[in-house]
Amino acid sequence: LYLYGNKLQSVPDGAFDSLTKVEMLQLHNNPWDC
């Protein structure tokens, strides 16, 4: 799942819990608010 470069700043807890078949998740190049 490619979610890079989408201006994501945060991801809620459990947002990807139901994606049990996803083998790779790419979240780089987003302006994360850590």
PDB file of N, H, CA, C and O in Angstrom:
ATOM      1  N   LEU A   1       0.865  -1.170   0.000  1.00  0.00           N
ATOM      2  CA  LEU A   1       0.000   0.000   0.000  1.00  0.00           C
ATOM      3  C   LEU A   1       0.905   1.225   0.000  1.00  0.00           C
ATOM      4  O   LEU A   1       1.727   1.394   0.901  1.00  0.00           O
ATOM      5  N   TYR A   2       0.760   2.058  -0.984  1.00  0.00           N
ATOM      6  H   TYR A   2       0.092   1.921  -1.716  1.00  0.00           H
ATOM      7  CA  TYR A   2       1.612   3.232  -1.140  1.00  0.00           C
ATOM      8  C   TYR A   2       0.841   4.482  -0.728  1.00  0.00           C
ATOM      9  O   TYR A   2      -0.083   4.907  -1.421  1.00  0.00           O
ATOM     10  N   LEU A   3       1.224   5.060   0.391  1.00  0.00           N
ATOM     11  H   LEU A   3       1.976   4.715   0.953  1.00  0.00           H
ATOM     12  CA  LEU A   3       0.606   6.287   0.884  1.00  0.00           C
ATOM     13  C   LEU A   3       1.649   7.379   1.059  1.00  0.00           C
ATOM     14  O   LEU A   3       1.488   8.273   1.889  1.00  0.00           O
ATOM     15  N   TYR A   4       2.710   7.305   0.280  1.00  0.00           N
ATOM     16  H   TYR A   4       2.841   6.579  -0.395  1.00  0.00           H
ATOM     17  CA  TYR A   4       3.762   8.302   0.391  1.00  0.00           C
ATOM     18  C   TYR A   4       3.401   9.549  -0.405  1.00  0.00           C
ATOM     19  O   TYR A   4       2.706   9.473  -1.417  1.00  0.00           O
ATOM     20  N   GLY A   5       3.877  10.687   0.059  1.00  0.00           N
ATOM     21  H   GLY A   5       4.442  10.749   0.881  1.00  0.00           H
ATOM     22  CA  GLY A   5       3.664  11.952  -0.639  1.00  0.00           C
ATOM     23  C   GLY A   5       2.219  12.414  -0.646  1.00  0.00           C
ATOM     24  O   GLY A   5       1.794  13.077  -1.592  1.00  0.00           O
ATOM     25  N   ASN A   6       1.457  12.082   0.380  1.00  0.00           N
ATOM     26  H   ASN A   6       1.802  11.543   1.149  1.00  0.00           H
ATOM     27  CA  ASN A   6       0.036  12.434   0.421  1.00  0.00           C
ATOM     28  C   ASN A   6      -0.308  13.483   1.460  1.00  0.00           C
ATOM     29  O   ASN A   6      -1.485  13.678   1.765  1.00  0.00           O
ATOM     30  N   LYS A   7       0.675  14.158   2.005  1.00  0.00           N
ATOM     31  H   LYS A   7       1.631  14.000   1.757  1.00  0.00           H
ATOM     32  CA  LYS A   7       0.477  15.204   3.009  1.00  0.00           C
ATOM     33  C   LYS A   7      -0.187  14.690   4.281  1.00  0.00           C
ATOM     34  O   LYS A   7      -0.855  15.446   4.986  1.00  0.00           O
ATOM     35  N   LEU A   8      -0.003  13.397   4.576  1.00  0.00           N
ATOM     36  H   LEU A   8       0.540  12.782   4.004  1.00  0.00           H
ATOM     37  CA  LEU A   8      -0.507  12.850   5.834  1.00  0.00           C
ATOM     38  C   LEU A   8       0.296  13.447   6.978  1.00  0.00           C
ATOM     39  O   LEU A   8       1.519  13.557   6.889  1.00  0.00           O
ATOM     40  N   GLN A   9      -0.379  13.831   8.046  1.00  0.00           N
ATOM     41  H   GLN A   9      -1.372  13.742   8.118  1.00  0.00           H
ATOM     42  CA  GLN A   9       0.302  14.366   9.217  1.00  0.00           C
ATOM     43  C   GLN A   9       0.192  13.430  10.407  1.00  0.00           C
ATOM     44  O   GLN A   9       1.008  13.490  11.326  1.00  0.00           O
ATOM     45  N   SER A  10      -0.804  12.576  10.393  1.00  0.00           N
ATOM     46  H   SER A  10      -1.467  12.528   9.647  1.00  0.00           H
ATOM     47  CA  SER A  10      -0.971  11.609  11.482  1.00  0.00           C
ATOM     48  C   SER A  10      -1.848  10.465  10.985  1.00  0.00           C
ATOM     49  O   SER A  10      -2.542  10.580   9.974  1.00  0.00           O
ATOM     50  N   VAL A  11      -1.800   9.376  11.712  1.00  0.00           N
ATOM     51  H   VAL A  11      -1.236   9.282  12.533  1.00  0.00           H
ATOM     52  CA  VAL A  11      -2.634   8.208  11.422  1.00  0.00           C
ATOM     53  C   VAL A  11      -3.226   7.759  12.759  1.00  0.00           C
ATOM     54  O   VAL A  11      -2.485   7.528  13.714  1.00  0.00           O
ATOM     55  N   PRO A  12      -4.543   7.635  12.836  1.00  0.00           N
ATOM     56  CA  PRO A  12      -5.152   7.226  14.102  1.00  0.00           C
ATOM     57  C   PRO A  12      -4.758   5.802  14.494  1.00  0.00           C
ATOM     58  O   PRO A  12      -4.510   4.955  13.636  1.00  0.00           O
ATOM     59  N   ASP A  13      -4.705   5.555  15.790  1.00  0.00           N
ATOM     60  H   ASP A  13      -4.907   6.243  16.488  1.00  0.00           H
ATOM     61  CA  ASP A  13      -4.436   4.203  16.282  1.00  0.00           C
ATOM     62  C   ASP A  13      -5.421   3.222  15.662  1.00  0.00           C
ATOM     63  O   ASP A  13      -6.625   3.476  15.633  1.00  0.00           O
ATOM     64  N   GLY A  14      -4.913   2.115  15.172  1.00  0.00           N
ATOM     65  H   GLY A  14      -3.935   1.909  15.195  1.00  0.00           H
ATOM     66  CA  GLY A  14      -5.757   1.067  14.617  1.00  0.00           C
ATOM     67  C   GLY A  14      -6.200   1.296  13.179  1.00  0.00           C
ATOM     68  O   GLY A  14      -6.976   0.501  12.648  1.00  0.00           O
ATOM     69  N   ALA A  15      -5.730   2.357  12.538  1.00  0.00           N
ATOM     70  H   ALA A  15      -5.100   3.002  12.969  1.00  0.00           H
ATOM     71  CA  ALA A  15      -6.163   2.683  11.176  1.00  0.00           C
ATOM     72  C   ALA A  15      -5.887   1.558  10.179  1.00  0.00           C
ATOM     73  O   ALA A  15      -6.622   1.400   9.205  1.00  0.00           O
ATOM     74  N   PHE A  16      -4.842   0.782  10.414  1.00  0.00           N
ATOM     75  H   PHE A  16      -4.244   0.910  11.206  1.00  0.00           H
ATOM     76  CA  PHE A  16      -4.475  -0.269   9.474  1.00  0.00           C
ATOM     77  C   PHE A  16      -4.732  -1.669  10.020  1.00  0.00           C
ATOM     78  O   PHE A  16      -4.324  -2.655   9.406  1.00  0.00           O
ATOM     79  N   ASP A  17      -5.392  -1.766  11.146  1.00  0.00           N
ATOM     80  H   ASP A  17      -5.724  -0.965  11.644  1.00  0.00           H
ATOM     81  CA  ASP A  17      -5.626  -3.069  11.784  1.00  0.00           C
ATOM     82  C   ASP A  17      -6.389  -4.053  10.897  1.00  0.00           C
ATOM     83  O   ASP A  17      -6.130  -5.255  10.953  1.00  0.00           O
ATOM     84  N   SER A  18      -7.310  -3.571  10.092  1.00  0.00           N
ATOM     85  H   SER A  18      -7.520  -2.594  10.046  1.00  0.00           H
ATOM     86  CA  SER A  18      -8.125  -4.472   9.269  1.00  0.00           C
ATOM     87  C   SER A  18      -7.432  -4.875   7.961  1.00  0.00           C
ATOM     88  O   SER A  18      -7.955  -5.707   7.220  1.00  0.00           O
ATOM     89  N   LEU A  19      -6.282  -4.306   7.678  1.00  0.00           N
ATOM     90  H   LEU A  19      -5.857  -3.630   8.280  1.00  0.00           H
ATOM     91  CA  LEU A  19      -5.558  -4.605   6.437  1.00  0.00           C
ATOM     92  C   LEU A  19      -4.612  -5.778   6.653  1.00  0.00           C
ATOM     93  O   LEU A  19      -3.393  -5.626   6.571  1.00  0.00           O
ATOM     94  N   THR A  20      -5.163  -6.916   6.923  1.00  0.00           N
ATOM     95  H   THR A  20      -6.153  -7.040   6.990  1.00  0.00           H
ATOM     96  CA  THR A  20      -4.367  -8.092   7.288  1.00  0.00           C
ATOM     97  C   THR A  20      -3.580  -8.690   6.125  1.00  0.00           C
ATOM     98  O   THR A  20      -2.628  -9.435   6.358  1.00  0.00           O
ATOM     99  N   LYS A  21      -3.941  -8.391   4.897  1.00  0.00           N
ATOM    100  H   LYS A  21      -4.714  -7.786   4.708  1.00  0.00           H
ATOM    101  CA  LYS A  21      -3.254  -8.974   3.741  1.00  0.00           C
ATOM    102  C   LYS A  21      -2.201  -8.046   3.138  1.00  0.00           C
ATOM    103  O   LYS A  21      -1.516  -8.422   2.187  1.00  0.00           O
ATOM    104  N   VAL A  22      -2.068  -6.857   3.675  1.00  0.00           N
ATOM    105  H   VAL A  22      -2.625  -6.551   4.448  1.00  0.00           H
ATOM    106  CA  VAL A  22      -1.071  -5.913   3.170  1.00  0.00           C
ATOM    107  C   VAL A  22       0.318  -6.397   3.569  1.00  0.00           C
ATOM    108  O   VAL A  22       0.589  -6.640   4.745  1.00  0.00           O
ATOM    109  N   GLU A  23       1.192  -6.534   2.580  1.00  0.00           N
ATOM    110  H   GLU A  23       0.972  -6.336   1.624  1.00  0.00           H
ATOM    111  CA  GLU A  23       2.550  -7.008   2.835  1.00  0.00           C
ATOM    112  C   GLU A  23       3.542  -5.862   2.998  1.00  0.00           C
ATOM    113  O   GLU A  23       4.571  -6.019   3.655  1.00  0.00           O
ATOM    114  N   MET A  24       3.237  -4.705   2.400  1.00  0.00           N
ATOM    115  H   MET A  24       2.401  -4.577   1.866  1.00  0.00           H
ATOM    116  CA  MET A  24       4.139  -3.569   2.488  1.00  0.00           C
ATOM    117  C   MET A  24       3.306  -2.293   2.594  1.00  0.00           C
ATOM    118  O   MET A  24       2.295  -2.136   1.910  1.00  0.00           O
ATOM    119  N   LEU A  25       3.744  -1.398   3.455  1.00  0.00           N
ATOM    120  H   LEU A  25       4.565  -1.526   4.011  1.00  0.00           H
ATOM    121  CA  LEU A  25       3.074  -0.116   3.657  1.00  0.00           C
ATOM    122  C   LEU A  25       4.137   0.967   3.578  1.00  0.00           C
ATOM    123  O   LEU A  25       5.059   0.997   4.394  1.00  0.00           O
ATOM    124  N   GLN A  26       4.013   1.861   2.597  1.00  0.00           N
ATOM    125  H   GLN A  26       3.264   1.837   1.934  1.00  0.00           H
ATOM    126  CA  GLN A  26       5.005   2.918   2.427  1.00  0.00           C
ATOM    127  C   GLN A  26       4.368   4.257   2.786  1.00  0.00           C
ATOM    128  O   GLN A  26       3.412   4.698   2.148  1.00  0.00           O
ATOM    129  N   LEU A  27       4.913   4.890   3.812  1.00  0.00           N
ATOM    130  H   LEU A  27       5.690   4.532   4.330  1.00  0.00           H
ATOM    131  CA  LEU A  27       4.358   6.138   4.339  1.00  0.00           C
ATOM    132  C   LEU A  27       5.357   7.292   4.315  1.00  0.00           C
ATOM    133  O   LEU A  27       5.106   8.335   4.919  1.00  0.00           O
ATOM    134  N   HIS A  28       6.472   7.123   3.633  1.00  0.00           N
ATOM    135  H   HIS A  28       6.675   6.276   3.142  1.00  0.00           H
ATOM    136  CA  HIS A  28       7.492   8.169   3.636  1.00  0.00           C
ATOM    137  C   HIS A  28       7.051   9.396   2.836  1.00  0.00           C
ATOM    138  O   HIS A  28       6.064   9.359   2.101  1.00  0.00           O
ATOM    139  N   ASN A  29       7.801  10.469   2.998  1.00  0.00           N
ATOM    140  H   ASN A  29       8.603  10.499   3.595  1.00  0.00           H
ATOM    141  CA  ASN A  29       7.565  11.728   2.295  1.00  0.00           C
ATOM    142  C   ASN A  29       6.206  12.344   2.630  1.00  0.00           C
ATOM    143  O   ASN A  29       5.518  12.866   1.753  1.00  0.00           O
ATOM    144  N   ASN A  30       5.835  12.277   3.886  1.00  0.00           N
ATOM    145  H   ASN A  30       6.394  11.852   4.598  1.00  0.00           H
ATOM    146  CA  ASN A  30       4.651  12.945   4.406  1.00  0.00           C
ATOM    147  C   ASN A  30       5.100  13.863   5.539  1.00  0.00           C
ATOM    148  O   ASN A  30       6.073  13.556   6.229  1.00  0.00           O
ATOM    149  N   PRO A  31       4.410  14.983   5.743  1.00  0.00           N
ATOM    150  CA  PRO A  31       4.810  15.927   6.796  1.00  0.00           C
ATOM    151  C   PRO A  31       4.290  15.501   8.170  1.00  0.00           C
ATOM    152  O   PRO A  31       3.367  16.116   8.704  1.00  0.00           O
ATOM    153  N   TRP A  32       4.880  14.455   8.737  1.00  0.00           N
ATOM    154  H   TRP A  32       5.630  13.955   8.303  1.00  0.00           H
ATOM    155  CA  TRP A  32       4.404  13.886   9.998  1.00  0.00           C
ATOM    156  C   TRP A  32       4.502  14.878  11.143  1.00  0.00           C
ATOM    157  O   TRP A  32       5.494  15.592  11.291  1.00  0.00           O
ATOM    158  N   ASP A  33       3.451  14.905  11.947  1.00  0.00           N
ATOM    159  H   ASP A  33       2.646  14.325  11.826  1.00  0.00           H
ATOM    160  CA  ASP A  33       3.404  15.717  13.163  1.00  0.00           C
ATOM    161  C   ASP A  33       3.626  14.781  14.339  1.00  0.00           C
ATOM    162  O   ASP A  33       2.672  14.269  14.925  1.00  0.00           O
ATOM    163  N   CYS A  34       4.898  14.561  14.681  1.00  0.00           N
ATOM    164  H   CYS A  34       5.672  14.978  14.204  1.00  0.00           H
ATOM    165  CA  CYS A  34       5.250  13.594  15.729  1.00  0.00           C
ATOM    166  C   CYS A  34       5.254  14.220  17.103  1.00  0.00           C
ATOM    167  O   CYS A  34       5.530  13.539  18.091  1.00  0.00           O
TER     168      CYS A  34
END
